[in-house]
Amino acid sequence: MDSRRRRIPRTDSLLVEPRLAAAADRLGRATVKAAVVAAQGQARQGEITPEAVADAAVAALPAHAATLRPVLNATGVIVHTNLGRAPLSAAAVDALAAAAGTTDVELDLATGRRGRRGEGAAQALAAAVPTAEAVHVVNNNAAALVLAATTLAQGRDVVLSRGELVEIGDGFRIPDLLASTGARLREVGTTNRTALADYAAALDDTPSDTPSDTPNGAPGSIFDGAPAGSVGAVLKVHPSNFVISGFTAAVAVAELAPLCARHAVPLVVDVGSGLLAPDPLLPAEPDVATALAHGADLVCASGDKLLGGPQCGLLFGRAALVTRLRRHPLARALRVDKLTLAALEATLRGPEPPVRRMLTADVAVLRARAGRLVDELCAAGCTAEVAECESAVGGGGAPGVTLPSVAVSLPTWYAEPLRLGEPPVLARVERDRTLLDLRTVEPASDQLLADAVRRAGDAHPGRR
C-alpha cells in the first residue's frame, strides 16, 4: 500500500471529527458515514488528497435530512402545484413546529379523557363558514369526493353533467374516481350545454312522491340514510382548470337544489379551489358559503389552494350528511394527521396567508421592488430590466384569470443556472426573456433573489 493510501483517515476517526459528529446529530449517522466513505473513495482514486477527505465529506452533506428543497417561486403562478401549492403562513409554520411533538390532538386535558380529534380546526372551519351545519376534514379534495360518493352512492348512480367530467391532474379523472367508489356515473347533457331538464330526466326513476316529511338534514329525514331510488347523489364539479366558452349553458346550484330536494337526493357541490366566501378579485370563482346558501347539501373544497393552507379536503354541509361521512369506515383511512390539523387551524385563525397577500399585491409596490432589484443587478454587471407582465392564480383555480404584475427581466440563459442554484429559483421564460415575477416572491426574499441572480451571472461572466 502506497503512503498516500495509508494517510487516508479511518472511518471511525472521521466520524468523531467535530463537524461530522455535529452533522450526524442533525442528519443521521448513516448519511454522514456514506459521505465519509465516498470521500475516502475519492482519495483512493487520487481525486483529492488524504488531508482533504474530511472537508470533502462535509461539503457533500445535504443541508437537510429530507430531500425536499426550498425553492423561490418567481413564476408568477400563485398556487403552483409542482412547488407544493400554497406556501404556509408564519403562523401555520409555527403551529407545525408546536404540533411536531406530543400534543392533545385527541385528548381533553380538562377531563383527562379522549377528546374529538382536531376539534380546534373544526371549530375554526365552522367559524369561517357559519352557514355550514357541520364540517369535516380529510387528506385532500379528491378524498372528500371519494368519501362522499362511497357513503352516499355506492351501488347507485351519481348524476353529473358531461361538461363537468374533469381531469384533475396527473391523469386522474373524475369519472374514474367515482367508479373506484362503486358508484355508477350517469352523465347528463352535452359537453357544452346542460339544462335542468337533463337532470330531471335522470331523477325520474327516483321516487318523487316519497320525500321525508322533515326538512333536508333534520332528524329522520332521507339524509340520515340511503336515498330510496337508484340515484345516490347529484354532483356538480366546478371545471376549475379549464374554460368552455361560446354556445354554452349550465345549471346553477340555486336551480338544481329544489329539484334534488323534491326527489330527496343529496346535491353535492365540488367548488375545488378552496374559496370559502365570495371574493371580488375572483367574481367567477365559486365559493363554499354561496353554494350552501343556494341549497347545496354537501360542499367539498381544497385547503391548499385559495384558502392558503396545508393539503387537505374540506367538507361542509348538513349535519346528518356530514355525520354519515364521518362515521363511514373509509373516513379513518382518509383522516389527516396532527400537523395538517395544526396548520389548517392556524391558517384560518391567524394572519393573512401568503396566497392572499400575493393575490392582493399592489402593482405599484411590485414595480418599486423590481426597480430596486434591477438597479442592484445592473450595478453588479447583470443585464436586467423592469418588465410589465401578468400572473396567474394556478392550482386549478380561476382559469383564464390574469393579474397585472411586474417582473425583473433577464436574458433567457439565466433560467437554467437559477433553477440549479442554491437556493433554486424557478422563473418563467417568455418571449426570449427570463422573467422573475415578483408577485409570487415574498418581499423578504428580494435580497435572496438578487444574490441568486448575481451568482448565476458570476458563473457565466461572458454572457451576463
BAVO-421330 format. One record per residue (C-alpha): z, y, x; residue in one letter. Coordinates in nm, 2 decimals, padded with zeros to 4 digits. Layout:
BEGIN
R       w       v       u  residuo
R       Z       Y       X        a
...
//
This chain:
BEGIN
R       w       v       u  residuo
R   00.00   00.00   00.00        m
R  -00.10   00.34   00.15        d
R   00.15   00.61   00.20        s
R   00.02   00.82  -00.09        r
R   00.08   00.54  -00.34        r
R   00.43   00.49  -00.20        r
R   00.51   00.86  -00.26        r
R   00.43   00.83  -00.64        i
R   00.77   00.88  -00.82        p
R   00.91   00.58  -01.01        r
R   00.91   00.60  -01.39        t
R   01.29   00.59  -01.42        d
R   01.33   00.88  -01.17        s
R   01.07   01.08  -01.36        l
R   01.23   01.03  -01.70        l
R   01.56   01.19  -01.58        v
R   01.37   01.49  -01.44        e
R   01.53   01.78  -01.64        p
R   01.21   01.90  -01.81        r
R   01.10   01.55  -01.91        l
R   01.45   01.45  -02.01        a
R   01.47   01.75  -02.24        a
R   01.12   01.67  -02.38        a
R   01.24   01.32  -02.46        a
R   01.51   01.46  -02.68        d
R   01.26   01.67  -02.86        r
R   00.95   01.44  -02.87        l
R   01.10   01.09  -02.82        g
R   01.12   00.87  -02.51        r
R   00.81   00.67  -02.59        a
R   00.59   00.98  -02.60        t
R   00.73   01.12  -02.27        v
R   00.71   00.78  -02.10        k
R   00.34   00.75  -02.20        a
R   00.27   01.09  -02.04        a
R   00.45   00.99  -01.72        v
R   00.26   00.66  -01.69        v
R  -00.07   00.84  -01.75        a
R   00.02   01.10  -01.48        a
R   00.11   00.82  -01.24        q
R  -00.23   00.66  -01.30        g
R  -00.39   00.99  -01.21        q
R  -00.20   00.99  -00.88        a
R  -00.31   00.63  -00.81        r
R  -00.67   00.73  -00.87        q
R  -00.64   01.02  -00.63        g
R  -00.70   01.28  -00.91        e
R  -00.37   01.45  -00.84        i
R  -00.11   01.44  -00.56        t
R   00.21   01.23  -00.59        p
R   00.41   01.55  -00.59        e
R   00.22   01.68  -00.89        a
R   00.30   01.38  -01.12        v
R   00.59   01.55  -01.29        a
R   00.40   01.87  -01.35        d
R   00.10   01.67  -01.49        a
R   00.33   01.47  -01.73        a
R   00.49   01.79  -01.85        v
R   00.15   01.96  -01.90        a
R   00.02   01.66  -02.10        a
R   00.31   01.66  -02.35        l
R   00.23   01.77  -02.71        p
R   00.41   02.08  -02.85        a
R   00.55   01.89  -03.14        h
R   00.63   01.53  -03.23        a
R   00.38   01.54  -03.51        a
R   00.01   01.57  -03.45        t
R  -00.04   01.84  -03.72        l
R  -00.10   02.17  -03.55        r
R  -00.06   02.52  -03.69        p
R  -00.39   02.69  -03.75        v
R  -00.47   03.06  -03.80        l
R  -00.68   03.08  -04.12        n
R  -00.93   03.36  -04.07        a
R  -01.19   03.21  -04.30        t
R  -01.12   03.44  -04.60        g
R  -01.06   03.13  -04.82        v
R  -00.71   03.19  -04.95        i
R  -00.64   02.83  -05.07        v
R  -00.81   02.63  -04.81        h
R  -00.79   02.26  -04.88        t
R  -00.87   02.15  -04.53        n
R  -00.59   02.37  -04.40        l
R  -00.33   02.23  -04.64        g
R  -00.39   02.47  -04.93        r
R  -00.12   02.72  -04.99        a
R   00.08   02.84  -04.69        p
R   00.45   02.84  -04.79        l
R   00.67   03.14  -04.81        s
R   00.95   03.20  -04.56        a
R   01.19   03.12  -04.84        a
R   01.02   02.79  -04.90        a
R   01.03   02.70  -04.53        v
R   01.40   02.78  -04.52        d
R   01.45   02.56  -04.82        a
R   01.27   02.28  -04.65        l
R   01.49   02.30  -04.35        a
R   01.80   02.30  -04.57        a
R   01.68   02.00  -04.76        a
R   01.59   01.81  -04.45        a
R   01.95   01.68  -04.41        g
R   02.17   01.52  -04.67        t
R   02.16   01.71  -05.00        t
R   02.28   01.70  -05.36        d
R   01.94   01.61  -05.49        v
R   02.08   01.35  -05.73        e
R   02.45   01.44  -05.72        l
R   02.66   01.66  -05.95        d
R   02.91   01.80  -05.70        l
R   03.14   01.92  -05.98        a
R   03.19   01.57  -06.12        t
R   03.10   01.35  -05.82        g
R   02.87   01.16  -06.04        r
R   02.49   01.11  -06.03        r
R   02.30   01.41  -06.14        g
R   01.95   01.47  -06.27        r
R   01.70   01.47  -05.98        r
R   01.56   01.81  -05.90        g
R   01.75   01.99  -06.17        e
R   01.72   02.33  -05.98        g
R   01.34   02.30  -05.95        a
R   01.31   02.20  -06.32        a
R   01.52   02.50  -06.43        q
R   01.31   02.73  -06.21        a
R   00.99   02.59  -06.37        l
R   01.13   02.63  -06.72        a
R   01.22   02.99  -06.65        a
R   00.87   03.06  -06.52        a
R   00.71   02.92  -06.84        v
R   00.97   02.97  -07.11        p
R   00.73   02.86  -07.39        t
R   00.74   02.50  -07.25        a
R   00.99   02.28  -07.43        e
R   01.02   02.06  -07.12        a
R   00.88   02.03  -06.77        v
R   00.83   01.75  -06.51        h
R   00.71   01.73  -06.15        v
R   00.50   01.46  -05.99        v
R   00.33   01.44  -05.65        n
R   00.00   01.61  -05.73        n
R  -00.21   01.72  -06.02        n
R  -00.41   01.40  -06.02        a
R  -00.09   01.21  -06.06        a
R   00.01   01.43  -06.35        a
R  -00.32   01.34  -06.52        l
R  -00.28   00.97  -06.44        v
R   00.08   00.97  -06.58        l
R  -00.03   01.14  -06.90        a
R  -00.33   00.91  -06.95        a
R  -00.13   00.60  -06.88        t
R   00.16   00.70  -07.11        t
R  -00.05   00.83  -07.40        l
R  -00.38   00.64  -07.39        a
R  -00.36   00.31  -07.21        q
R  -00.58   00.08  -07.40        g
R  -00.70   00.37  -07.61        r
R  -00.96   00.64  -07.59        d
R  -00.94   00.98  -07.41        v
R  -01.18   01.22  -07.56        v
R  -01.34   01.46  -07.31        l
R  -01.63   01.69  -07.31        s
R  -01.93   01.59  -07.08        r
R  -01.92   01.94  -06.94        g
R  -01.57   01.87  -06.80        e
R  -01.64   01.54  -06.61        l
R  -01.53   01.70  -06.29        v
R  -01.53   01.56  -05.94        e
R  -01.20   01.69  -05.80        i
R  -01.27   01.64  -05.43        g
R  -01.32   01.37  -05.16        d
R  -01.53   01.18  -05.40        g
R  -01.27   01.13  -05.67        f
R  -01.39   01.19  -06.02        r
R  -01.21   01.24  -06.35        i
R  -01.38   00.95  -06.53        p
R  -01.28   00.71  -06.25        d
R  -00.92   00.85  -06.25        l
R  -00.90   00.79  -06.63        l
R  -01.05   00.44  -06.61        a
R  -00.79   00.34  -06.35        s
R  -00.51   00.40  -06.61        t
R  -00.65   00.16  -06.86        g
R  -00.77   00.43  -07.09        a
R  -01.12   00.44  -07.22        r
R  -01.32   00.75  -07.17        l
R  -01.51   00.88  -07.48        r
R  -01.75   01.15  -07.39        e
R  -01.85   01.42  -07.64        v
R  -02.10   01.70  -07.64        g
R  -02.35   01.76  -07.36        t
R  -02.33   01.89  -07.01        t
R  -02.38   02.25  -07.11        n
R  -02.27   02.26  -07.48        r
R  -01.98   02.10  -07.67        t
R  -01.89   02.20  -08.02        a
R  -01.57   02.15  -08.23        l
R  -01.78   01.91  -08.45        a
R  -01.83   01.68  -08.14        d
R  -01.45   01.64  -08.11        y
R  -01.41   01.60  -08.48        a
R  -01.66   01.31  -08.49        a
R  -01.48   01.13  -08.21        a
R  -01.15   01.16  -08.40        l
R  -01.29   01.02  -08.73        d
R  -01.15   00.67  -08.67        d
R  -00.80   00.81  -08.61        t
R  -00.63   00.83  -08.95        p
R  -00.62   01.19  -09.06        s
R  -00.41   01.12  -09.37        d
R  -00.11   00.98  -09.18        t
R   00.03   01.26  -08.97        p
R   00.40   01.29  -08.92        s
R   00.60   01.48  -09.18        d
R   00.76   01.66  -08.89        t
R   00.61   01.92  -08.66        p
R   00.45   01.80  -08.34        n
R   00.72   01.72  -08.09        g
R   01.00   01.71  -08.34        a
R   01.23   01.40  -08.36        p
R   01.05   01.12  -08.54        g
R   00.70   01.27  -08.50        s
R   00.39   01.09  -08.39        i
R   00.45   01.23  -08.04        f
R   00.75   01.01  -08.00        d
R   00.52   00.70  -07.98        g
R   00.16   00.60  -07.95        a
R  -00.10   00.75  -08.19        p
R  -00.19   00.53  -08.48        a
R  -00.56   00.53  -08.42        g
R  -00.79   00.44  -08.13        s
R  -00.78   00.79  -07.97        v
R  -00.47   00.83  -07.75        g
R  -00.54   01.19  -07.64        a
R  -00.79   01.47  -07.63        v
R  -00.82   01.61  -07.28        l
R  -00.96   01.95  -07.17        k
R  -01.02   01.98  -06.80        v
R  -01.09   02.32  -06.65        h
R  -01.40   02.29  -06.43        p
R  -01.22   02.49  -06.16        s
R  -01.46   02.42  -05.87        n
R  -01.80   02.50  -06.03        f
R  -01.96   02.73  -06.29        v
R  -02.22   02.64  -06.55        i
R  -02.39   02.95  -06.68        s
R  -02.68   03.02  -06.93        g
R  -02.71   02.83  -07.25        f
R  -02.35   02.71  -07.27        t
R  -02.08   02.65  -07.53        a
R  -01.72   02.51  -07.50        a
R  -01.43   02.47  -07.74        v
R  -01.13   02.68  -07.67        a
R  -00.78   02.53  -07.68        v
R  -00.69   02.75  -07.98        a
R  -00.98   02.60  -08.17        e
R  -00.91   02.24  -08.07        l
R  -00.54   02.24  -08.12        a
R  -00.55   02.25  -08.51        p
R  -00.80   01.96  -08.51        l
R  -00.58   01.75  -08.29        c
R  -00.27   01.83  -08.49        a
R  -00.44   01.72  -08.82        r
R  -00.52   01.39  -08.65        h
R  -00.18   01.36  -08.48        a
R  -00.34   01.32  -08.14        v
R  -00.19   01.50  -07.84        p
R  -00.40   01.77  -07.68        l
R  -00.37   01.76  -07.30        v
R  -00.50   02.05  -07.10        v
R  -00.55   02.04  -06.73        d
R  -00.56   02.40  -06.61        v
R  -00.59   02.29  -06.25        g
R  -00.52   02.58  -06.02        s
R  -00.15   02.64  -06.09        g
R  -00.17   02.98  -06.26        l
R   00.14   02.99  -06.47        l
R   00.07   03.31  -06.66        a
R  -00.24   03.54  -06.71        p
R  -00.35   03.73  -06.40        d
R  -00.55   04.05  -06.44        p
R  -00.71   03.97  -06.10        l
R  -00.85   03.64  -06.23        l
R  -00.92   03.71  -06.61        p
R  -01.13   03.39  -06.65        a
R  -00.88   03.16  -06.49        e
R  -00.68   02.95  -06.75        p
R  -00.31   02.95  -06.72        d
R  -00.02   02.73  -06.84        v
R   00.15   02.98  -07.07        a
R  -00.16   03.07  -07.26        t
R  -00.26   02.71  -07.31        a
R   00.08   02.63  -07.45        l
R   00.07   02.94  -07.68        a
R  -00.27   02.83  -07.81        h
R  -00.14   02.49  -07.92        g
R  -00.17   02.25  -07.62        a
R   00.08   01.97  -07.64        d
R   00.09   01.90  -07.27        l
R  -00.04   02.11  -06.98        v
R  -00.08   02.00  -06.62        c
R  -00.14   02.21  -06.31        a
R  -00.12   02.21  -05.93        s
R   00.18   02.35  -05.74        g
R  -00.01   02.41  -05.41        d
R  -00.29   02.64  -05.53        k
R  -00.24   02.97  -05.70        l
R   00.13   02.91  -05.75        l
R   00.15   02.92  -05.37        g
R   00.40   02.63  -05.34        g
R   00.40   02.27  -05.20        p
R   00.17   02.00  -05.31        q
R   00.29   01.87  -05.65        c
R   00.17   01.82  -06.00        g
R   00.34   02.03  -06.27        l
R   00.37   01.91  -06.64        l
R   00.47   02.14  -06.92        f
R   00.48   02.07  -07.29        g
R   00.65   01.93  -07.60        r
R   00.99   01.78  -07.52        a
R   00.91   01.45  -07.69        a
R   00.59   01.41  -07.48        l
R   00.74   01.51  -07.15        v
R   01.03   01.27  -07.21        t
R   00.79   00.98  -07.27        r
R   00.62   01.06  -06.95        l
R   00.94   01.10  -06.75        r
R   01.06   00.76  -06.88        r
R   00.74   00.57  -06.81        h
R   00.78   00.32  -06.51        p
R   00.49   00.49  -06.33        l
R   00.69   00.81  -06.31        a
R   00.91   00.65  -06.05        r
R   00.61   00.58  -05.83        a
R   00.48   00.94  -05.87        l
R   00.80   01.13  -05.82        r
R   00.84   01.39  -05.55        v
R   01.09   01.40  -05.26        d
R   01.37   01.64  -05.20        k
R   01.16   01.85  -04.96        l
R   00.90   01.92  -05.23        t
R   01.16   02.00  -05.48        l
R   01.33   02.24  -05.25        a
R   01.01   02.42  -05.15        a
R   00.90   02.44  -05.52        l
R   01.22   02.59  -05.64        e
R   01.22   02.85  -05.35        a
R   00.86   02.94  -05.43        t
R   00.95   03.00  -05.79        l
R   01.28   03.18  -05.73        r
R   01.21   03.35  -05.40        g
R   00.99   03.65  -05.29        p
R   00.62   03.67  -05.34        e
R   00.45   03.38  -05.16        p
R   00.16   03.43  -04.91        p
R  -00.11   03.33  -05.16        v
R  -00.01   03.61  -05.39        r
R   00.01   03.86  -05.11        r
R  -00.34   03.76  -05.00        m
R  -00.48   03.79  -05.35        l
R  -00.35   04.14  -05.39        t
R  -00.41   04.27  -05.04        a
R  -00.52   04.63  -05.02        d
R  -00.87   04.66  -04.87        v
R  -00.78   04.99  -04.71        a
R  -00.49   04.83  -04.53        v
R  -00.72   04.54  -04.42        l
R  -00.96   04.80  -04.28        r
R  -00.70   04.97  -04.08        a
R  -00.58   04.64  -03.93        r
R  -00.93   04.55  -03.84        a
R  -00.99   04.89  -03.67        g
R  -00.68   04.84  -03.46        r
R  -00.78   04.49  -03.36        l
R  -01.14   04.60  -03.27        v
R  -01.01   04.88  -03.06        d
R  -00.78   04.65  -02.86        e
R  -01.05   04.38  -02.82        l
R  -01.32   04.63  -02.71        c
R  -01.08   04.77  -02.46        a
R  -01.04   04.42  -02.32        a
R  -01.42   04.38  -02.29        g
R  -01.49   04.19  -02.60        c
R  -01.79   04.27  -02.83        t
R  -01.62   04.33  -03.16        a
R  -01.67   04.55  -03.47        e
R  -01.53   04.60  -03.81        v
R  -01.73   04.43  -04.09        a
R  -01.70   04.46  -04.47        e
R  -01.71   04.11  -04.63        c
R  -01.60   03.90  -04.92        e
R  -01.31   03.65  -04.95        s
R  -01.28   03.35  -05.19        a
R  -00.99   03.21  -05.38        v
R  -01.07   02.85  -05.29        g
R  -00.88   02.53  -05.36        g
R  -01.08   02.45  -05.67        g
R  -00.97   02.78  -05.83        g
R  -01.16   03.08  -05.97        a
R  -01.51   02.95  -05.89        p
R  -01.76   03.23  -05.84        g
R  -01.48   03.50  -05.79        v
R  -01.50   03.70  -05.47        t
R  -01.26   03.96  -05.34        l
R  -01.37   04.25  -05.12        p
R  -01.23   04.22  -04.77        s
R  -01.26   04.33  -04.41        v
R  -01.32   04.12  -04.10        a
R  -01.34   04.15  -03.72        v
R  -01.69   04.06  -03.64        s
R  -01.77   03.88  -03.31        l
R  -02.07   03.71  -03.16        p
R  -02.14   03.37  -03.30        t
R  -02.04   03.17  -02.99        w
R  -01.68   03.27  -03.04        y
R  -01.63   03.03  -03.33        a
R  -01.60   02.71  -03.13        e
R  -01.37   02.83  -02.85        p
R  -01.15   02.99  -03.11        l
R  -01.13   02.67  -03.31        r
R  -01.05   02.47  -02.99        l
R  -00.79   02.72  -02.86        g
R  -00.42   02.73  -02.88        e
R  -00.34   02.81  -03.15        p
R  -00.66   02.71  -03.32        p
R  -00.83   02.99  -03.51        v
R  -01.07   02.89  -03.79        l
R  -01.32   03.16  -03.86        a
R  -01.64   03.16  -04.06        r
R  -01.99   03.20  -03.93        v
R  -02.21   03.43  -04.15        e
R  -02.54   03.60  -04.07        r
R  -02.52   03.50  -03.70        d
R  -02.17   03.65  -03.66        r
R  -01.83   03.50  -03.63        t
R  -01.61   03.67  -03.89        l
R  -01.23   03.68  -03.87        l
R  -01.14   03.77  -04.23        d
R  -00.81   03.95  -04.23        l
R  -00.73   03.88  -04.60        r
R  -00.61   03.53  -04.50        t
R  -00.43   03.63  -04.18        v
R  -00.07   03.75  -04.21        e
R  -00.02   04.09  -04.05        p
R   00.25   03.94  -03.83        a
R  -00.02   03.72  -03.68        s
R  -00.26   04.00  -03.58        d
R  -00.14   04.00  -03.21        q
R  -00.17   03.62  -03.20        l
R  -00.52   03.66  -03.33        l
R  -00.61   03.93  -03.07        a
R  -00.47   03.72  -02.79        d
R  -00.68   03.41  -02.90        a
R  -01.00   03.62  -02.90        v
R  -00.92   03.76  -02.56        r
R  -00.86   03.41  -02.42        r
R  -01.19   03.29  -02.56        a
R  -01.37   03.59  -02.40        g
R  -01.19   03.54  -02.07        d
R  -01.31   03.17  -02.06        a
R  -01.68   03.29  -02.11        h
R  -01.69   03.62  -01.93        p
R  -02.07   03.63  -01.91        g
R  -02.11   03.60  -02.29        r
R  -01.84   03.84  -02.42        r
//
